[in-house]
Amino acid sequence: MIQNPILPGFHPDPSICRVGEDYYIATSTFEWYPGVQIYHSRDLRTWSLVSRPLDRAEQLDLRGVQDSCGVWAPCLTHADGRFWLIYTDVKRRSGSFKDCHNYLVTSDAITGPWSSPIYLNSSGFDPSLFHDENGRKWLLNLTWDYRRRPTAFGGIVLQEYDHDQGKLVGPITNIFRGSSHGLAEGPHLYQRDGWYHLLVAEGGTGMRHAVTMARARDLMGPYELHPDTHVVTSRFHPDAVLQRAGHGDIVETSDGDTYMVHLCSRPLPGIRRSVLGRETAIQKCRWGEDGWLRLEGERFVPQDRIPLPQGINAADPIAPTERYTFAPAAGLPADFQWLRTPYPDRLFSLQERPGHLRLTGREAIGSSFEQSLVARRQTDFDFDAETEVDAEPASYHQMAGLVAYYNSFAYHYLCVTHDETAGRVLQILSCAGGWPKGMADVVLEEPVSVPDGPVRMKLEVRGAAGRFYFWKDDDWTRIGPVLDHSVLSDEGGEGEHANFTGAFVGMSANDTSGQAMTADFSCFVYRESEERRQ
């Protein structure tokens, strides 16, 4: 059996393709760098990260973008002996307008190198590339209508792409305006039995999210709506394990089975906050006698366990890494990312102090430009994270330590810093959303003095509760109150459509004096809690 989600933690907007017996999924990364995560599997159950293709400034520079901007909804396909990756670089999402630019990169191998980007258009987001059986290629994307007539979701538009010229050519056609459910986005096209099948996401990315399908005999339409409208949605099943199901893509196995990957979330019970963000799940589907795609089993509702493809021997599960070390030759461990900048050498080094990750303090935590934060996804409801930091802050402007981070107005940060009276101290900064946006609480009225030398820190998260500790007298000592970890979620700030990434946990260094204090981290530990394993 396959256990959903197949990609736990922040892995939204999956796009899937098959090359021979190999399957690949690409997911969105928003403001996290490098851009786009690509996973590989041979059994649809066990997945491993194999590429982050947008890794240099000419492909992606996210400095200055708002929270939840950056890379939206990539589309990964394989045709003509190469991989094609379409992505949106969203520069602004607030207000009436969306500034979003769509690009194409290609590669002969999934691991790269990936080409320089080809600019496509800026009329909307969620682009995908359709390779027609006749050899022509077509770009689809949602078109954004700031006039809101009647909504800003102006329909799915189609235009031909000429790869020899490296540009879009010919007329732009609006082929589908969605169902009455509204907010059609995330289009993908497929050919089957003389039909063009169009799959879209609808209903927004919250609890009304859905996968909708339509079909037409002619590429340009008209497209008739699926008799059930949706193929996958949780909105009729508020008790389902997987909620917010939508934004899907389908793949056919070599034996002719059809599977759909889609995003979902698992809200904390009783709170309805998705601290793990939008995750990737997979469903078994079937084509009916009427030629329409439907889920195997109960209509609409996504299942948390589904059968393996026929004839597949499942690979052994990959044991998660619990303890990360920082060897210069190995590079930054693959589970970690940073924020926005294509110039990571300004943020961190693995060479300056061998065996350590050295962070150079730049701007404040929550900066949209240069923030020295290296973190990994939270993938469990209950976990412990630990690190050891060696830093000598000389003023309250300087700090370094362990952070649970969602975005610029949702984080909890245990840091070693400096107090004019007490000297070198531990302090907790907590930003729990709300208004005024981005205002952090200095949690400890009396910061805790610590001697010179490395400081061990731990974060214990159990569902919605977060607790910090530090190492003292050969044991962990609690510091500060119980913190509301659930604010580190899509729903923890201004509503389910205001933000849409996921919680991270990692290491940070900040220096708002401009003196670029350094902080050395000897290791990082992330483990699922023993209670949860049992």
BELNOR-V862708 format. One record per pair of residues at least 24 apart in sequence whose C-alpha atoms are under 7 Angstrom apart, sorted by sequence separation. I is the first residue (numbers start at 1). J is the second residue. D is the distance in whole Angstrom. If there is no record, write none. Layout:
BEGIN
i=I j=J d=D
i=I j=J d=D
END
This chain:
BEGIN
i=69 j=93 d=7
i=82 j=106 d=7
i=83 j=107 d=5
i=100 j=124 d=6
i=137 j=161 d=5
i=209 j=233 d=6
i=242 j=266 d=6
i=259 j=283 d=6
i=260 j=284 d=7
i=326 j=350 d=7
i=393 j=417 d=5
i=394 j=418 d=6
i=395 j=419 d=7
i=409 j=433 d=5
i=425 j=449 d=4
i=426 j=450 d=7
i=82 j=107 d=6
i=83 j=108 d=6
i=100 j=125 d=6
i=102 j=127 d=7
i=241 j=266 d=6
i=259 j=284 d=5
i=260 j=285 d=7
i=347 j=372 d=5
i=393 j=418 d=6
i=424 j=449 d=6
i=425 j=450 d=5
i=65 j=91 d=5
i=66 j=92 d=7
i=82 j=108 d=5
i=83 j=109 d=7
i=209 j=235 d=7
i=258 j=284 d=6
i=259 j=285 d=5
i=328 j=354 d=6
i=424 j=450 d=6
i=65 j=92 d=7
i=81 j=108 d=7
i=82 j=109 d=7
i=83 j=110 d=7
i=208 j=235 d=5
i=258 j=285 d=5
i=327 j=354 d=7
i=328 j=355 d=7
i=422 j=449 d=6
i=207 j=235 d=6
i=258 j=286 d=6
i=327 j=355 d=5
i=409 j=437 d=6
i=155 j=184 d=7
i=326 j=355 d=5
i=340 j=369 d=7
i=341 j=370 d=7
i=409 j=438 d=4
i=153 j=183 d=5
i=326 j=356 d=5
i=408 j=438 d=6
i=31 j=62 d=6
i=153 j=184 d=7
i=326 j=357 d=6
i=339 j=371 d=7
i=339 j=373 d=7
i=209 j=244 d=5
i=210 j=245 d=6
i=211 j=246 d=5
i=338 j=373 d=6
i=31 j=67 d=7
i=35 j=71 d=7
i=207 j=243 d=7
i=208 j=244 d=7
i=209 j=245 d=6
i=210 j=246 d=4
i=211 j=247 d=6
i=338 j=374 d=5
i=444 j=480 d=7
i=31 j=68 d=6
i=88 j=125 d=6
i=207 j=244 d=5
i=209 j=246 d=5
i=210 j=247 d=7
i=211 j=248 d=6
i=337 j=374 d=6
i=338 j=375 d=6
i=30 j=68 d=6
i=31 j=69 d=6
i=88 j=126 d=7
i=206 j=244 d=5
i=336 j=374 d=6
i=337 j=375 d=6
i=6 j=45 d=6
i=30 j=69 d=5
i=31 j=70 d=5
i=88 j=127 d=7
i=205 j=244 d=7
i=336 j=375 d=5
i=337 j=376 d=6
i=30 j=70 d=4
i=31 j=71 d=7
i=87 j=127 d=7
i=336 j=376 d=5
i=30 j=71 d=4
i=86 j=127 d=7
i=335 j=376 d=6
i=366 j=407 d=7
i=367 j=408 d=7
i=29 j=71 d=6
i=30 j=72 d=6
i=86 j=128 d=6
i=366 j=408 d=4
i=2 j=45 d=5
i=28 j=71 d=6
i=86 j=129 d=7
i=142 j=185 d=5
i=366 j=409 d=7
i=28 j=72 d=5
i=28 j=73 d=5
i=175 j=220 d=6
i=201 j=246 d=6
i=27 j=73 d=7
i=28 j=74 d=6
i=141 j=187 d=7
i=175 j=221 d=6
i=201 j=247 d=5
i=27 j=74 d=6
i=120 j=167 d=6
i=140 j=187 d=7
i=175 j=222 d=7
i=176 j=223 d=7
i=200 j=247 d=7
i=201 j=248 d=7
i=26 j=74 d=7
i=118 j=166 d=7
i=120 j=168 d=6
i=97 j=146 d=6
i=26 j=76 d=6
i=96 j=146 d=5
i=75 j=127 d=7
i=73 j=126 d=5
i=75 j=128 d=5
i=72 j=126 d=7
i=402 j=457 d=7
i=432 j=487 d=6
i=59 j=116 d=6
i=58 j=116 d=7
i=59 j=117 d=6
i=15 j=74 d=7
i=17 j=76 d=7
i=51 j=110 d=7
i=53 j=112 d=7
i=126 j=185 d=7
i=128 j=187 d=7
i=130 j=189 d=6
i=434 j=493 d=6
i=13 j=73 d=5
i=15 j=75 d=5
i=16 j=76 d=6
i=17 j=77 d=6
i=51 j=111 d=5
i=126 j=186 d=5
i=128 j=188 d=6
i=242 j=302 d=6
i=433 j=493 d=5
i=15 j=76 d=6
i=17 j=78 d=7
i=50 j=111 d=6
i=53 j=114 d=6
i=186 j=247 d=6
i=188 j=249 d=7
i=242 j=304 d=7
i=231 j=294 d=6
i=241 j=304 d=7
i=390 j=453 d=6
i=231 j=295 d=7
i=237 j=301 d=7
i=390 j=454 d=4
i=389 j=454 d=5
i=390 j=455 d=6
i=388 j=454 d=6
i=389 j=455 d=5
i=233 j=300 d=5
i=234 j=301 d=6
i=388 j=455 d=5
i=389 j=456 d=7
i=232 j=300 d=4
i=233 j=301 d=6
i=234 j=302 d=7
i=388 j=456 d=4
i=231 j=300 d=6
i=232 j=301 d=6
i=233 j=302 d=7
i=387 j=456 d=6
i=388 j=457 d=6
i=230 j=300 d=7
i=232 j=302 d=6
i=387 j=457 d=6
i=386 j=457 d=6
i=387 j=458 d=7
i=386 j=458 d=4
i=385 j=458 d=6
i=386 j=459 d=6
i=384 j=458 d=7
i=385 j=459 d=5
i=384 j=459 d=6
i=385 j=460 d=7
i=384 j=460 d=5
i=383 j=460 d=6
i=384 j=461 d=6
i=410 j=487 d=6
i=411 j=488 d=7
i=383 j=461 d=5
i=410 j=488 d=6
i=382 j=461 d=5
i=383 j=462 d=7
i=382 j=462 d=4
i=381 j=462 d=6
i=382 j=463 d=6
i=381 j=463 d=5
i=406 j=488 d=5
i=405 j=488 d=7
i=406 j=489 d=7
i=406 j=502 d=6
i=406 j=503 d=5
i=405 j=503 d=6
i=406 j=504 d=6
i=405 j=504 d=5
i=404 j=504 d=6
i=405 j=505 d=6
i=404 j=505 d=4
i=276 j=378 d=6
i=403 j=505 d=6
i=404 j=506 d=7
i=276 j=379 d=6
i=403 j=506 d=5
i=402 j=506 d=6
i=403 j=507 d=6
i=402 j=507 d=5
i=403 j=508 d=7
i=401 j=507 d=6
i=402 j=508 d=6
i=401 j=508 d=6
i=400 j=508 d=5
i=401 j=509 d=7
i=400 j=509 d=4
i=399 j=509 d=6
i=400 j=510 d=6
i=399 j=510 d=5
i=398 j=510 d=6
i=399 j=511 d=7
i=398 j=511 d=4
i=397 j=511 d=5
i=398 j=512 d=7
i=397 j=512 d=5
i=397 j=513 d=6
i=398 j=517 d=7
i=400 j=519 d=6
i=378 j=503 d=6
i=377 j=503 d=6
i=378 j=504 d=5
i=377 j=504 d=4
i=378 j=505 d=6
i=391 j=518 d=7
i=376 j=504 d=5
i=377 j=505 d=6
i=391 j=519 d=5
i=375 j=504 d=6
i=376 j=505 d=6
i=390 j=519 d=6
i=391 j=520 d=7
i=375 j=505 d=5
i=376 j=506 d=6
i=389 j=519 d=7
i=390 j=520 d=5
i=375 j=506 d=4
i=389 j=520 d=6
i=390 j=521 d=6
i=374 j=506 d=6
i=375 j=507 d=6
i=389 j=521 d=5
i=374 j=507 d=5
i=388 j=521 d=6
i=389 j=522 d=7
i=373 j=507 d=6
i=374 j=508 d=6
i=387 j=521 d=7
i=388 j=522 d=6
i=373 j=508 d=4
i=388 j=523 d=6
i=372 j=508 d=6
i=373 j=509 d=7
i=387 j=523 d=6
i=372 j=509 d=6
i=387 j=524 d=5
i=372 j=510 d=7
i=386 j=524 d=6
i=387 j=525 d=6
i=386 j=525 d=5
i=385 j=525 d=5
i=386 j=526 d=7
i=385 j=526 d=4
i=384 j=526 d=6
i=385 j=527 d=7
i=384 j=527 d=6
i=383 j=527 d=6
i=384 j=528 d=6
i=365 j=510 d=7
i=383 j=528 d=4
i=384 j=529 d=6
i=364 j=510 d=5
i=382 j=528 d=6
i=383 j=529 d=5
i=363 j=510 d=6
i=364 j=511 d=7
i=382 j=529 d=5
i=361 j=509 d=5
i=362 j=510 d=5
i=363 j=511 d=6
i=364 j=512 d=6
i=380 j=528 d=6
i=360 j=509 d=6
i=361 j=510 d=4
i=362 j=511 d=5
i=363 j=512 d=6
i=359 j=509 d=6
i=361 j=511 d=5
i=362 j=512 d=7
i=382 j=532 d=7
i=362 j=514 d=7
i=362 j=516 d=6
i=361 j=516 d=5
i=360 j=516 d=6
i=361 j=517 d=5
i=360 j=517 d=6
i=361 j=518 d=6
i=360 j=518 d=4
i=359 j=518 d=6
i=360 j=519 d=7
i=358 j=518 d=7
i=359 j=519 d=5
i=358 j=519 d=6
i=359 j=520 d=6
i=358 j=520 d=4
i=357 j=520 d=6
i=358 j=521 d=6
i=356 j=520 d=6
i=357 j=521 d=5
i=356 j=521 d=5
i=357 j=522 d=7
i=356 j=522 d=5
i=355 j=522 d=6
i=268 j=463 d=7
i=325 j=522 d=7
i=326 j=523 d=7
i=325 j=523 d=5
i=324 j=523 d=6
i=325 j=524 d=7
i=324 j=524 d=5
i=323 j=524 d=6
i=324 j=525 d=6
i=323 j=525 d=4
i=322 j=525 d=5
i=323 j=526 d=7
i=322 j=526 d=5
i=322 j=527 d=5
i=275 j=486 d=6
i=277 j=489 d=6
i=273 j=486 d=6
i=275 j=488 d=6
i=277 j=490 d=7
i=275 j=489 d=4
i=274 j=489 d=5
i=273 j=489 d=6
i=274 j=490 d=6
i=274 j=491 d=7
i=273 j=491 d=5
i=273 j=492 d=7
i=278 j=501 d=7
i=277 j=501 d=6
i=278 j=502 d=7
i=277 j=502 d=4
i=276 j=502 d=6
i=277 j=503 d=7
i=275 j=502 d=6
i=276 j=503 d=6
i=275 j=503 d=6
i=16 j=249 d=6
i=18 j=251 d=7
i=13 j=247 d=6
i=14 j=248 d=7
i=15 j=249 d=6
i=16 j=250 d=7
i=17 j=251 d=6
i=14 j=249 d=7
i=16 j=251 d=6
i=14 j=261 d=6
i=14 j=262 d=6
i=13 j=262 d=7
i=14 j=263 d=7
i=13 j=263 d=6
i=12 j=263 d=5
i=10 j=276 d=6
i=12 j=278 d=5
i=14 j=280 d=6
i=9 j=276 d=5
i=10 j=277 d=5
i=11 j=278 d=6
i=12 j=279 d=5
i=9 j=277 d=6
i=10 j=278 d=5
i=11 j=279 d=5
i=12 j=280 d=6
i=9 j=278 d=7
i=10 j=279 d=5
i=11 j=280 d=6
i=43 j=312 d=6
i=46 j=315 d=6
i=9 j=279 d=5
i=8 j=279 d=5
i=43 j=314 d=6
i=46 j=317 d=6
i=7 j=279 d=6
i=8 j=280 d=7
i=43 j=315 d=7
i=7 j=280 d=5
i=5 j=279 d=6
i=6 j=280 d=6
i=7 j=281 d=7
i=5 j=280 d=5
i=6 j=281 d=5
i=5 j=281 d=4
i=6 j=282 d=7
i=4 j=281 d=5
i=63 j=340 d=5
i=4 j=282 d=7
i=62 j=340 d=4
i=63 j=341 d=5
i=61 j=340 d=7
i=62 j=341 d=6
i=61 j=341 d=6
i=61 j=342 d=6
i=57 j=342 d=5
i=56 j=342 d=6
i=55 j=342 d=7
i=206 j=496 d=6
i=206 j=497 d=6
i=205 j=497 d=6
i=4 j=304 d=5
i=3 j=304 d=6
i=4 j=305 d=6
i=3 j=305 d=5
i=66 j=368 d=7
i=2 j=305 d=6
i=3 j=306 d=7
i=34 j=337 d=7
i=65 j=368 d=6
i=1 j=305 d=6
i=2 j=306 d=5
i=33 j=337 d=6
i=64 j=368 d=5
i=1 j=306 d=6
i=2 j=307 d=6
i=32 j=337 d=6
i=33 j=338 d=5
i=63 j=368 d=6
i=64 j=369 d=5
i=1 j=307 d=5
i=2 j=308 d=6
i=32 j=338 d=6
i=33 j=339 d=5
i=63 j=369 d=5
i=1 j=308 d=5
i=32 j=339 d=5
i=33 j=340 d=6
i=31 j=339 d=6
i=32 j=340 d=6
i=33 j=341 d=7
i=31 j=340 d=5
i=67 j=407 d=6
i=67 j=408 d=7
i=10 j=377 d=7
i=9 j=377 d=6
i=9 j=378 d=6
i=9 j=379 d=4
i=8 j=379 d=5
i=68 j=499 d=6
i=68 j=500 d=6
i=68 j=501 d=6
i=10 j=501 d=6
i=10 j=502 d=5
i=9 j=502 d=7
END
